[in-house]
C-alpha cells in the first residue's frame, strides 16, 4: 500500500476530519520531496501519524498554524490560534488610525498571533504583549522575529495585575481564558490535553480574567481608545456589563461565522 493511502486509512479509522488533507500535510512536512521519500522520512511520517491518532492537533505536531494572513509557530505552551479569533483582528483593524502612530496592548498574548497580525498590517503601530508564561513569550518573540516586527513590539512576562503601567494605549485586545473550570474536563481531547490550562481556565464562573482586565483597562486607555475582547458562548452580554460598569461605552457585540457573539468592543 502507498504510504499516503496508509495514512489516509488510519486517519479515517480514527474519525479524523479531512483525512486526505491531513495526510498530505504530514507527508509535506515529513518528506518535502514526496513522492520521493527515504526510509527515515517514512519513519518520521508514521511517528507524526501516531501522534495525530492520539488526537494531538496537527498544528502542534508540525509546529505551525496559519492565522489571519500569516504563519505562526506554535507549541504545547500556547493556545492554538482559532479562526474565530480572526474576528478580533478584523474588527481592530477598522479602528486603528492609519494616519498616525498607535499603541496596541495585547493581554494574554500567547503565540502573539493577534498583536503581530495587527502590527504587520499597520507599520506605524507599536505593541506590547503581556503573558504570565515565559515559554509562551519565547514563542511570541520568535514569531515577531520571523515576521520582522521585532523593533515595534515588546513582550512582558508578568501578570497584568502586577505591572506598573507607564504608558497608555489606543487599542487593547485580549483573548483571555474564559472557560469555567468545571467545563474544561468536557472539552475535546485536542483542546484539554494539548492546549495549556493557563490559556483555558477562566475560573469558576469563566469571568475571572474579564473582571481583572476591567479594573485596569480604563486607567491605561487613552481618551477615545478601544478595547476588544474575545468571549465564549453566551458570555458577551455579561462581559459587556462588566466593562460598562467601569464607564466604558459598548460599541458592538460582533458575531463569528457560526453566528455566535464572539467579540465585545467598548470605547473610553
Secondary structure, 3 states (H helix, E strand, C coil): CCHHHHHHHHHHHCCCCCHHHHHHHHHHHHCCCCCCCCHHHHHHHHHHHHHHHCCCCHHHHHCEEEECCEEEECCCCCCCCCHHHHHHHHHHHHHCCCCCCEEEEEECCCCCHHHHHHHHHCCCEEEEEEECCHHHHHHHHHHHHHCCCHHHEEEEECCCCCCCCCCCEEEEEECCCCECHHHHHHCCHHHHCCCCHHHCECCCCCCHHHHHHHHHHHHHEEEEEEEEEECCCCCHHHHHHHHHCCCCEEEEEEECCCCCEEEEEEEC
